[in-house]
């Protein structure tokens, strides 16, 4: 994550001045007929063409949400980033400058993290609706290893660069200033139609709110970040102007992950309006008496935990 350079924010300051829509402004709360409903940020996604899954998750209480391989991958990937950060912080804080050996650190930490995640996958496989094939697991673990090595190498190179600039250096201060991340900071989103516990994946420099996404890039990813930002503003009564989506993708022709869309952006009024429109659209689903129709086919439902309910229950 070291590419999240603080200097990038300076180039975006003029765009920030144009933001007029804020989460703490009462006029952006849901209309009265929608104010009794609340949704999580994850329900703003457009994976289900008819938004049937929103209705099921909120209004049909006896339906079990099946655990899916794709959702487990997302969870494991998020946890890997946090483990990477904690490992880098602990190594920096606990090791003297004379004893810093970054090559050894990268090798041992990569092995530790990968073995830890393999154990988690093994323990979770039995609870999945469809157990992944062995080659799927091996491919995912290979991607995790590529991600882990890449991030640790970036951290190591940048930390060595910082150390090389100063003879008397406080490693803790340098680390905390450069790698200023807060993970899983919960805010109250109820004022803007979201749930009470809204939790972005991370906040960088207390200025950039971030979400980690797996799979192919979707335009609504940034709209979801706008939702986190406005929830933060409503809860903390402070501006949140910048966002980022960490969306690592992997290719068999590369040994490092791709971050093609992972750039800091201004959460401008266009994104904020898109969130408000999408929020109202999703909340209106919960007003309906009848469950929305199924999609035309199940091609977009195969990674959904409600697929069995929608397609195998003949009463629906």
C-alpha positions as semicolon CSV with decimal commas, in nm:
position;residue;x (nm);y (nm);z (nm)
1;X;0,000;0,000;0,000
2;X;0,296;0,234;-0,001
3;X;0,185;0,377;-0,334
4;X;-0,078;0,572;-0,137
5;X;0,152;0,873;-0,142
6;X;0,042;1,176;0,060
7;X;0,158;1,410;-0,218
8;X;-0,118;1,277;-0,443
9;X;-0,373;1,456;-0,228
10;X;-0,223;1,797;-0,304
11;X;-0,313;1,759;-0,672
12;X;-0,678;1,700;-0,586
13;X;-0,742;1,989;-0,349
14;X;-0,912;2,211;-0,609
15;X;-1,171;1,941;-0,680
16;X;-1,245;1,908;-0,309
17;X;-1,354;2,272;-0,293
18;X;-1,639;2,187;-0,533
19;X;-1,805;1,932;-0,300
20;X;-2,144;2,057;-0,178
21;X;-2,315;1,733;-0,068
22;X;-2,224;1,622;0,283
23;X;-2,346;1,336;0,497
24;X;-2,397;1,562;0,798
25;X;-2,641;1,783;0,604
26;X;-2,993;1,683;0,712
27;X;-3,141;1,741;0,368
28;X;-2,967;1,426;0,242
29;X;-3,142;1,195;0,485
30;X;-3,398;0,952;0,335
31;X;-3,749;1,080;0,275
32;X;-4,005;1,014;0,548
33;X;-4,156;0,707;0,380
34;X;-3,812;0,544;0,357
35;X;-3,672;0,653;0,692
36;X;-3,782;0,336;0,869
37;X;-3,556;0,115;0,659
38;X;-3,180;0,065;0,685
39;X;-2,938;-0,126;0,462
40;X;-2,571;-0,220;0,476
41;X;-2,329;-0,074;0,225
42;X;-2,284;-0,420;0,071
43;X;-2,649;-0,409;-0,039
44;X;-2,573;-0,114;-0,267
45;X;-2,401;-0,356;-0,504
46;X;-2,568;-0,436;-0,836
47;X;-2,485;-0,806;-0,851
48;X;-2,855;-0,902;-0,851
49;X;-3,038;-0,752;-1,153
50;X;-3,374;-0,738;-0,971
51;X;-3,247;-0,657;-0,619
52;X;-3,435;-0,963;-0,498
53;X;-3,156;-1,043;-0,252
54;X;-3,222;-0,717;-0,063
55;X;-3,581;-0,815;-0,001
56;X;-3,481;-1,166;0,107
57;X;-3,206;-1,049;0,343
58;X;-3,427;-0,795;0,520
59;X;-3,784;-0,928;0,502
60;X;-3,768;-1,309;0,490
61;X;-3,615;-1,408;0,821
62;X;-3,618;-1,788;0,785
63;X;-3,394;-1,805;0,478
64;X;-3,034;-1,909;0,540
65;X;-2,764;-1,715;0,360
66;X;-2,531;-1,981;0,229
67;X;-2,157;-1,927;0,261
68;X;-1,991;-1,911;-0,079
69;X;-1,635;-1,961;-0,200
70;X;-1,621;-1,616;-0,358
71;X;-1,721;-1,441;-0,035
72;X;-1,463;-1,643;0,158
73;X;-1,196;-1,531;-0,088
74;X;-1,292;-1,168;-0,029
75;X;-1,275;-1,211;0,347
76;X;-0,938;-1,386;0,331
77;X;-0,796;-1,115;0,104
78;X;-0,907;-0,838;0,343
79;X;-0,754;-1,022;0,637
80;X;-0,429;-1,064;0,444
81;X;-0,388;-0,688;0,402
82;X;-0,440;-0,637;0,775
83;X;-0,193;-0,913;0,860
84;X;0,060;-0,756;0,624
85;X;0,026;-0,422;0,799
86;X;0,053;-0,568;1,147
87;X;0,356;-0,777;1,055
88;X;0,535;-0,476;0,903
89;X;0,454;-0,257;1,203
90;X;0,564;-0,515;1,458
91;X;0,889;-0,586;1,275
92;X;0,969;-0,215;1,250
93;X;0,887;-0,143;1,612
94;X;1,055;-0,448;1,765
95;X;1,377;-0,470;1,564
96;X;1,676;-0,241;1,603
97;X;1,809;-0,070;1,293
98;X;2,126;-0,280;1,311
99;X;1,922;-0,601;1,309
100;X;1,680;-0,512;1,029
101;X;1,712;-0,781;0,762
102;X;1,432;-0,720;0,520
103;X;1,503;-1,015;0,288
104;X;1,466;-1,257;0,579
105;X;1,158;-1,068;0,697
106;X;0,987;-1,094;0,358
107;X;1,054;-1,468;0,330
108;X;0,950;-1,563;0,683
109;X;0,645;-1,336;0,694
110;X;0,520;-1,455;0,354
111;X;0,544;-1,816;0,469
112;X;0,367;-1,737;0,797
113;X;0,081;-1,548;0,634
114;X;0,025;-1,801;0,357
115;X;0,027;-2,096;0,597
116;X;-0,216;-1,910;0,825
117;X;-0,456;-1,836;0,538
118;X;-0,435;-2,193;0,407
119;X;-0,543;-2,316;0,749
120;X;-0,834;-2,071;0,751
121;X;-0,945;-2,189;0,408
122;X;-0,921;-2,551;0,518
123;X;-1,131;-2,487;0,827
124;X;-1,393;-2,291;0,634
125;X;-1,428;-2,520;0,331
126;X;-1,666;-2,758;0,504
127;X;-1,918;-2,482;0,574
128;X;-1,934;-2,358;0,214
129;X;-2,237;-2,429;-0,002
130;X;-2,012;-2,564;-0,275
131;X;-1,663;-2,674;-0,186
132;X;-1,403;-2,530;-0,429
133;X;-1,198;-2,764;-0,643
134;X;-0,839;-2,822;-0,538
135;X;-0,703;-2,627;-0,836
136;X;-0,923;-2,328;-0,741
137;X;-0,780;-2,324;-0,391
138;X;-0,425;-2,361;-0,520
139;X;-0,476;-2,078;-0,767
140;X;-0,613;-1,849;-0,496
141;X;-0,326;-1,932;-0,258
142;X;-0,080;-1,855;-0,539
143;X;-0,245;-1,515;-0,582
144;X;-0,226;-1,450;-0,208
145;X;0,142;-1,530;-0,212
146;X;0,205;-1,295;-0,504
147;X;0,016;-1,019;-0,324
148;X;0,197;-1,079;0,006
149;X;0,545;-1,079;-0,148
150;X;0,470;-0,768;-0,354
151;X;0,333;-0,564;-0,063
152;X;0,614;-0,666;0,173
153;X;0,876;-0,580;-0,087
154;X;0,723;-0,236;-0,141
155;X;0,714;-0,177;0,233
156;X;1,073;-0,295;0,276
157;X;1,210;-0,081;-0,006
158;X;1,030;0,229;0,118
159;X;1,130;0,172;0,482
160;X;1,493;0,134;0,377
161;X;1,463;0,457;0,178
162;X;1,334;0,641;0,487
163;X;1,612;0,497;0,703
164;X;1,877;0,597;0,448
165;X;1,775;0,964;0,467
166;X;1,841;1,014;0,841
167;X;2,121;0,913;1,075
168;X;1,911;0,963;1,389
169;X;1,574;0,814;1,304
170;X;1,273;0,721;1,511
171;X;1,142;0,415;1,330
172;X;0,806;0,423;1,506
173;X;0,743;0,784;1,408
174;X;0,849;0,728;1,049
175;X;0,629;0,420;1,018
176;X;0,324;0,579;1,179
177;X;0,358;0,890;0,962
178;X;0,408;0,707;0,634
179;X;0,183;0,406;0,691
180;X;-0,100;0,585;0,870
181;X;-0,380;0,330;0,839
182;X;-0,682;0,267;1,061
183;X;-0,855;-0,063;0,983
184;X;-1,223;-0,143;1,039
185;X;-1,324;0,185;1,204
186;X;-1,700;0,161;1,259
187;X;-1,931;0,461;1,211
188;X;-2,306;0,509;1,251
189;X;-2,482;0,527;0,914
190;X;-2,842;0,545;1,037
191;X;-2,884;0,915;0,961
192;X;-2,838;0,852;0,590
193;X;-3,037;0,529;0,558
194;X;-2,755;0,286;0,629
195;X;-2,710;0,048;0,920
196;X;-2,577;0,148;1,259
197;X;-2,244;-0,030;1,216
198;X;-2,092;0,084;0,886
199;X;-1,733;-0,035;0,860
200;X;-1,501;0,070;0,577
201;X;-1,200;-0,153;0,533
202;X;-0,952;0,123;0,616
203;X;-0,892;0,494;0,655
204;X;-0,558;0,635;0,538
205;X;-0,412;0,955;0,689
206;X;-0,757;1,012;0,840
207;X;-0,836;1,164;0,499
208;X;-0,887;0,874;0,257
209;X;-1,160;0,616;0,311
210;X;-1,092;0,281;0,147
211;X;-1,264;-0,039;0,045
212;X;-1,102;-0,366;-0,065
213;X;-1,275;-0,543;-0,354
214;X;-1,201;-0,867;-0,533
215;X;-1,293;-0,974;-0,885
216;X;-1,357;-0,767;-1,194
217;X;-1,386;-0,391;-1,160
218;X;-1,739;-0,257;-1,116
219;X;-1,834;0,110;-1,137
220;X;-2,049;0,084;-0,824
221;X;-1,733;0,016;-0,620
222;X;-1,668;0,390;-0,601
223;X;-2,032;0,460;-0,523
224;X;-1,998;0,230;-0,224
225;X;-1,694;0,428;-0,112
226;X;-1,908;0,743;-0,139
227;X;-2,158;0,572;0,093
228;X;-1,883;0,508;0,348
229;X;-1,768;0,869;0,321
230;X;-2,114;1,015;0,375
231;X;-2,176;0,776;0,665
232;X;-1,846;0,890;0,816
233;X;-1,947;1,253;0,775
234;X;-2,290;1,196;0,931
235;X;-2,141;1,006;1,223
236;X;-1,823;1,205;1,289
237;X;-1,944;1,551;1,178
238;X;-1,624;1,588;0,976
239;X;-1,548;1,599;0,604
240;X;-1,426;1,290;0,422
241;X;-1,314;1,403;0,078
242;X;-1,105;1,124;-0,068
243;X;-1,159;0,759;-0,145
244;X;-0,981;0,458;-0,287
245;X;-1,080;0,108;-0,395
246;X;-0,806;-0,150;-0,357
247;X;-0,893;-0,396;-0,632
248;X;-0,602;-0,634;-0,691
249;X;-0,636;-0,855;-0,996
250;X;-0,408;-1,136;-1,104
251;X;-0,280;-1,274;-1,431
252;X;-0,105;-1,599;-1,516
253;X;0,147;-1,393;-1,718
254;X;0,257;-1,190;-1,415
255;X;0,411;-1,262;-1,079
256;X;0,278;-0,944;-0,916
257;X;-0,082;-0,819;-0,875
258;X;-0,234;-0,547;-1,091
259;X;-0,382;-0,233;-0,934
260;X;-0,517;-0,065;-1,246
261;X;-0,808;0,119;-1,082
262;X;-0,661;0,166;-0,736
263;X;-0,599;0,540;-0,737
264;X;-0,701;0,800;-0,481
265;X;-1,000;0,997;-0,611
266;X;-1,214;1,284;-0,489
267;X;-1,554;1,170;-0,366
268;X;-1,727;1,441;-0,565
269;X;-2,091;1,541;-0,591
270;X;-2,145;1,308;-0,887
271;X;-2,052;1,005;-0,678
272;X;-2,249;1,132;-0,380
273;X;-2,562;1,185;-0,591
274;X;-2,515;0,836;-0,736
275;X;-2,506;0,696;-0,384
276;X;-2,820;0,885;-0,278
277;X;-3,007;0,768;-0,589
278;X;-2,896;0,408;-0,541
279;X;-2,978;0,421;-0,169
280;X;-3,334;0,534;-0,241
281;X;-3,371;0,269;-0,511
282;X;-3,262;-0,006;-0,272
283;X;-3,471;0,122;0,022
284;X;-3,784;0,127;-0,194
285;X;-3,744;-0,248;-0,246
286;X;-3,812;-0,289;0,127
287;X;-4,141;-0,099;0,097
288;X;-4,281;-0,353;-0,145
289;X;-4,524;-0,619;-0,023
290;X;-4,419;-0,876;-0,280
291;X;-4,076;-1,020;-0,338
292;X;-3,912;-0,904;-0,664
293;X;-3,904;-1,151;-0,950
294;X;-3,605;-1,371;-1,010
295;X;-3,358;-1,267;-1,282
296;X;-3,420;-1,409;-1,628
297;X;-3,161;-1,679;-1,565
298;X;-2,922;-1,776;-1,288
299;X;-2,600;-1,677;-1,465
300;X;-2,548;-1,389;-1,220
301;X;-2,665;-1,587;-0,919
302;X;-2,403;-1,858;-0,894
303;X;-2,198;-1,677;-0,628
304;X;-2,504;-1,559;-0,435
305;X;-2,583;-1,719;-0,101
306;X;-2,955;-1,706;-0,183
307;X;-2,931;-1,900;-0,510
308;X;-3,075;-2,217;-0,360
309;X;-3,373;-2,028;-0,218
310;X;-3,446;-1,848;-0,545
311;X;-3,393;-2,133;-0,792
312;X;-3,453;-2,462;-0,613
313;X;-3,753;-2,390;-0,397
314;X;-4,053;-2,457;-0,625
315;X;-4,280;-2,252;-0,403
316;X;-4,097;-1,933;-0,496
